């Protein structure tokens, strides 16, 4: 009886702990939903965190971005295991933001982690921050320019046109599948649209991103022989979607440029554009608004 009693207690404890773990899991990471893009290529909508991509190659899996936290990183690995028994060998980071990097903590050691050199620097700089990125999963294949790679038998062109969302951006182009993973250069939901209307883009000035570089980057992405663009946040985009976004951004930049050239202050420009008051709930140091970034770029050059 005694033995049975402690077994029952033990079972209850285990159930309690796993129920708690499930709850904690649900709280810090909404469910991931995985959607196919093409044969062997998937994207995952990680709820609040950045999107991830999976490319199943001959001998293993390439992951594009690791999502926001260990719990979502574990979900990514679990979803991949449902699709293939092949191991994850490679992670490509599109940039250094925590919502694309911190899930790496759940990934096994010994992977090839590809990133731009400025992305690695930004990740290292988080070491003593409130939400550090995993310092034992630092990028170990560093790019400073575009490179054409073959990984697990898959042709992968890793691109860097210019500083855009950050100075350490990479985009991942699969020429055979005509698919591009854009990272947050394109983000149609979430914090990519804070304060500035949904229509534009998020430039991380604090990570040396550039609106001018964004235009150059999106022109580069449009010049690719690609049909499908997987954004950093939100749903799949077509080439026409990117063209429309580029046109909106260029028109807005031109409005700001003209007013800056007339000597208008940032406040006057924002007033004229109907952008008054702070963005609710967001720290402008972390999420600079588009008009401020563009105005600063134009006035610095004068
Ligand atoms: Zn993001």
Boltz pocket constraint, residues with backbone or C-beta under 6 A from the ligand:
constraints:
  - pocket:
      binder: B
      contacts: [[A, 49], [A, 50], [A, 97], [A, 99], [A, 100], [A, 184], [A, 232], [A, 233]]
      max_distance: 6.0
